Amino acid sequence: MTTTVMVTGVTGQVAESVATKLAHDHHVVGLARFHDLDARARLEAAGVECIPVDLAGDDLSALPTEVDALANFAVVKTQKWQVDLRANAEAVGLLMAHVRPGRMLHCSSTGVYRPAGAAVLDERAPLGDNHAAIMPTYSISKIAAESVVRTMSRHLGIPTTIARLNVPYGVGPDGTPRGWPAFHLAMMDAGMAIPVFPERPNLFNPISLDQIADTVVPLLEAASDEVTTLNWAGYEQVALEQWCERLGERCSLPVTFEETTDTIGGVTVDTSALEAVIGRRLDGWEDSFDALADAWLAVR
């Protein structure tokens, strides 16, 4: 029997890779506004059924109901409080009520944690406004979205996993480099200094797009009535400075850093809960970053 998986935000940097991978073995329904016509064409060529919708609007009537699974990757970052809270938090609750999925994966962010420097954070760590310096609405709307998802999961009886994504990166289905590290490459190429928080090194647990796509099904299978919450991240701690230097060397670009408090500091996390679910550690960041650099060189 073919499983129907609905993926929101399907033209996004992460969700496009997820939907493309899932479409190999499942019927995937992809939701987005589809302003990016090239992304829609790639998705449809991969076998994804694309339905245009504005999830922050009031009309969800075009969407199917009672799908086997819902994977929510939709995110809005206008930095306008009423817009972002409505689109990121309220909208997911209304979507769950309309679709009534058999199970749910909600992609959250390790940006929900209170800034803690190099301290390793597990899922019980205090929450806070981690991204205030660069995206004032981001962390708060992500925290609000988690609360809405938990409430609707309990109210509707939908087994759910909330997965807090760290730093996604990699090569998209179109061969282009994606994620924050790719942005750093563009800055290096433009001769710009990379902003780093003064409390160094700035440690993260980056996770590749391939690793994200490969773990979606196990995370859906781990969904529970009590809501499974875990960090979605690579096992290896990598400093922002470290990955920039590796990318710069691979692409023959000079790398400079500028210390500033007008950026986010490191967010490094415990991945034990994730590993218990998927049965392995996610490592090998060097090879994946090399592939990112090679993709950047190919399309430069």
C-alpha positions as MATLAB code, in Angstrom:
seq = 'MTTTVMVTGVTGQVAESVATKLAHDHHVVGLARFHDLDARARLEAAGVECIPVDLAGDDLSALPTEVDALANFAVVKTQKWQVDLRANAEAVGLLMAHVRPGRMLHCSSTGVYRPAGAAVLDERAPLGDNHAAIMPTYSISKIAAESVVRTMSRHLGIPTTIARLNVPYGVGPDGTPRGWPAFHLAMMDAGMAIPVFPERPNLFNPISLDQIADTVVPLLEAASDEVTTLNWAGYEQVALEQWCERLGERCSLPVTFEETTDTIGGVTVDTSALEAVIGRRLDGWEDSFDALADAWLAVR';
ca = [
       0.000    0.000    0.000;
       1.305    3.446   -0.935;
       1.588    5.870    1.961;
       0.446    9.437    1.352;
       2.738   12.020    2.934;
       1.868   15.719    2.855;
       4.906   18.026    2.956;
       4.472   21.745    3.598;
       6.900   24.469    2.563;
       7.898   22.093   -0.191;
       9.822   24.654   -2.277;
      12.040   25.519    0.693;
      15.735   24.711    0.940;
      15.125   21.689    3.178;
      11.671   20.445    2.212;
      12.370   20.135   -1.512;
      15.067   17.560   -0.793;
      12.770   15.766    1.665;
       9.841   15.590   -0.756;
      12.042   14.457   -3.643;
      13.465   11.631   -1.517;
      10.081   10.565   -0.130;
       8.560   10.466   -3.620;
      10.720    7.428   -4.443;
       8.545    5.244   -2.197;
       5.466    7.282   -1.260;
       2.720    9.422   -2.725;
       3.850   12.912   -1.766;
       1.516   15.905   -1.726;
       3.545   19.108   -1.666;
       2.116   22.387   -0.384;
       3.516   25.852   -1.049;
       2.556   29.113   -2.723;
       4.759   28.025   -5.667;
       6.086   31.423   -6.655;
       9.214   29.472   -7.680;
       8.024   27.826  -10.894;
      11.350   26.048  -11.452;
      11.072   24.360   -8.053;
       7.532   23.254   -8.861;
       8.677   21.784  -12.169;
      11.468   19.842  -10.426;
       9.071   18.515   -7.816;
       6.477   17.413  -10.339;
       9.184   15.725  -12.394;
      10.135   13.805   -9.243;
       6.538   12.630   -8.839;
       5.325   15.113   -6.203;
       1.691   16.253   -6.464;
       1.860   20.036   -6.032;
      -1.077   21.987   -4.564;
      -0.739   25.785   -4.352;
      -1.985   27.173   -1.047;
      -1.290   30.004    1.355;
      -1.316   28.265    4.732;
      -1.577   31.612    6.517;
      -4.877   32.230    4.726;
      -8.275   30.947    5.756;
      -9.134   28.663    2.835;
      -7.761   25.120    3.092;
     -10.640   23.559    1.160;
      -8.417   22.486   -1.753;
      -6.352   20.246    0.513;
      -6.973   16.527    0.983;
      -7.888   15.219    4.400;
      -6.930   12.147    6.392;
      -3.483   11.682    4.849;
      -1.212    9.054    6.356;
       1.403   11.560    7.490;
       2.058   15.294    7.583;
       5.593   16.733    7.581;
       5.514   20.443    8.329;
       8.485   22.435    7.018;
       6.639   25.671    6.280;
       8.236   28.774    7.792;
       7.686   32.505    7.339;
      10.360   35.049    8.301;
       8.940   38.506    7.597;
      10.018   39.762   11.069;
       6.499   41.193   11.449;
       5.100   39.791   14.672;
       1.461   39.350   13.703;
       2.352   37.877   10.318;
       4.931   35.404   11.607;
       2.932   34.220   14.609;
      -0.112   33.646   12.411;
       1.837   31.889    9.649;
       4.154   29.779   11.816;
       2.012   28.959   14.840;
      -1.705   29.469   14.218;
      -1.539   28.090   10.668;
      -0.083   24.726   11.671;
      -2.887   24.156   14.168;
      -5.556   24.918   11.576;
      -3.783   22.660    9.076;
      -3.701   19.752   11.531;
      -7.403   20.203   12.243;
      -8.254   20.184    8.533;
      -5.956   17.392    7.346;
      -6.233   15.063   10.385;
      -3.028   13.166    9.492;
      -2.377    9.690   10.852;
       0.898   10.996   12.271;
       2.846   14.234   12.244;
       6.429   15.503   11.977;
       6.871   19.163   12.854;
      10.207   20.695   11.912;
      11.197   23.127   14.646;
      14.630   24.629   15.350;
      17.371   24.529   17.957;
      16.909   28.290   17.774;
      14.231   27.786   20.443;
      16.905   27.333   23.136;
      18.098   30.124   25.386;
      21.625   31.179   24.325;
      24.106   29.004   26.210;
      27.466   29.362   24.461;
      29.360   26.084   24.240;
      27.077   24.223   26.670;
      25.646   21.058   25.111;
      21.843   21.314   25.173;
      19.447   18.409   25.463;
      15.716   18.646   24.855;
      15.041   19.753   28.467;
      17.250   22.854   28.200;
      15.615   26.247   28.877;
      13.958   27.940   25.935;
      14.613   31.538   24.963;
      14.980   34.161   22.258;
      18.057   32.723   20.591;
      17.820   34.570   17.258;
      16.816   38.025   18.533;
      19.966   39.691   17.151;
      19.232   38.811   13.525;
      15.582   37.645   13.305;
      13.484   39.132   16.116;
      10.367   37.010   15.520;
      12.020   33.687   14.675;
      12.672   31.960   18.009;
       9.455   33.153   19.635;
       7.271   32.081   16.711;
       9.013   28.693   16.655;
       8.347   28.221   20.371;
       4.722   29.246   19.832;
       4.419   26.779   16.957;
       5.672   23.924   19.140;
       3.009   24.736   21.734;
       0.260   24.818   19.115;
       1.427   21.496   17.657;
       1.453   19.865   21.102;
      -2.023   21.183   21.876;
      -3.534   19.995   18.605;
      -1.766   16.655   18.850;
      -3.400   16.033   22.221;
      -6.768   17.490   21.190;
      -7.039   15.536   17.932;
      -5.163   12.392   18.981;
      -2.428   12.758   16.358;
       0.861   11.000   17.248;
       3.542   13.627   16.708;
       7.284   14.183   16.594;
       8.757   17.656   17.054;
      12.283   17.726   15.634;
      14.504   20.727   16.399;
      16.724   21.244   13.370;
      20.242   22.619   13.889;
      22.167   23.881   10.809;
      20.905   22.306    7.571;
      23.199   22.450    4.557;
      23.949   20.602    1.370;
      23.290   20.376   -2.339;
      19.705   20.758   -3.499;
      17.935   18.662   -6.154;
      18.887   21.321   -8.709;
      22.594   20.964   -7.896;
      22.875   24.289   -6.092;
      24.507   24.713   -2.643;
      22.018   25.473    0.116;
      21.935   26.532    3.743;
      23.776   28.945    6.008;
      27.240   27.615    5.020;
      26.388   28.328    1.366;
      25.566   31.906    2.395;
      28.988   32.092    4.020;
      30.558   30.981    0.738;
      28.778   33.797   -1.065;
      30.097   36.258    1.511;
      33.666   35.006    1.055;
      33.343   35.302   -2.710;
      32.199   38.907   -2.271;
      35.193   39.660   -0.054;
      33.029   40.132    3.040;
      34.021   39.219    6.600;
      31.979   36.470    8.269;
      30.251   37.740   11.434;
      30.997   35.597   14.502;
      29.825   35.963   18.067;
      32.689   37.007   20.395;
      32.287   33.938   22.617;
      34.320   31.627   20.402;
      34.423   29.050   18.990;
      30.822   29.183   17.730;
      29.870   25.502   17.913;
      26.972   23.911   16.029;
      25.904   20.405   14.962;
      25.322   20.755   11.206;
      23.196   18.163    9.437;
      23.211   17.579    5.681;
      20.127   17.646    3.469;
      20.724   13.975    2.639;
      20.775   13.058    6.330;
      17.603   15.057    6.938;
      15.778   13.344    4.073;
      16.977    9.893    5.170;
      15.663   10.326    8.721;
      12.169   11.708    8.029;
      10.489    8.293    7.943;
      12.063    7.079   11.228;
      11.016   10.344   12.870;
       7.454    9.870   11.648;
       7.519    6.316   12.955;
       8.692    7.622   16.344;
       5.665    9.938   16.638;
       3.796    9.439   19.900;
       0.642   10.573   21.675;
       2.854   12.268   24.271;
       4.725   14.083   21.453;
       8.291   12.927   20.849;
      10.666   15.905   21.002;
      14.281   15.621   19.889;
      17.221   17.524   18.461;
      17.603   16.970   14.718;
      21.320   17.459   14.246;
      24.617   15.873   13.344;
      26.621   14.145   16.037;
      29.816   16.123   15.441;
      30.400   19.547   16.935;
      31.687   21.900   14.243;
      32.653   25.527   14.761;
      31.333   28.052   12.271;
      34.905   29.262   11.935;
      36.011   25.691   11.139;
      33.526   25.079    8.339;
      34.198   28.488    6.793;
      37.919   27.776    6.716;
      37.346   24.371    5.111;
      35.008   25.837    2.486;
      37.393   28.709    1.804;
      40.323   26.357    1.327;
      38.347   24.075   -0.977;
      37.172   27.002   -3.100;
      40.440   28.987   -2.934;
      38.741   31.924   -1.216;
      40.213   34.064    1.569;
      38.321   33.854    4.862;
      38.105   36.673    7.390;
      35.982   36.970   10.511;
      34.475   39.941   12.307;
      33.448   39.602   15.942;
      30.064   41.166   16.684;
      27.158   40.732   19.072;
      24.797   41.433   16.147;
      24.723   37.768   15.196;
      23.782   34.492   16.846;
      26.235   32.534   18.954;
      26.817   28.814   18.797;
      24.033   26.331   19.533;
      25.407   22.859   20.153;
      23.133   20.004   21.151;
      22.904   16.507   22.547;
      21.792   14.035   19.869;
      21.198   10.962   22.063;
      17.408   11.011   21.602;
      17.753   11.199   17.821;
      20.254    8.345   17.751;
      17.946    6.181   19.845;
      15.246    6.670   17.201;
      17.331    6.213   14.025;
      19.798    3.684   15.453;
      22.996    5.465   14.413;
      25.039    8.638   14.635;
      24.964   11.230   11.873;
      28.557   12.157   11.137;
      30.898   12.731    8.198;
      30.557   16.496    7.952;
      33.880   16.985    6.124;
      32.865   15.032    3.016;
      29.459   16.712    2.904;
      30.989   20.189    3.182;
      33.449   19.291    0.424;
      30.485   18.304   -1.777;
      28.848   21.644   -0.950;
      32.012   23.487   -1.987;
      32.289   21.473   -5.211;
      28.672   22.296   -6.068;
      29.379   25.971   -5.482;
      32.384   25.820   -7.808;
      30.289   24.083  -10.465;
      27.572   26.762  -10.552;
      29.704   29.821   -9.775;
];
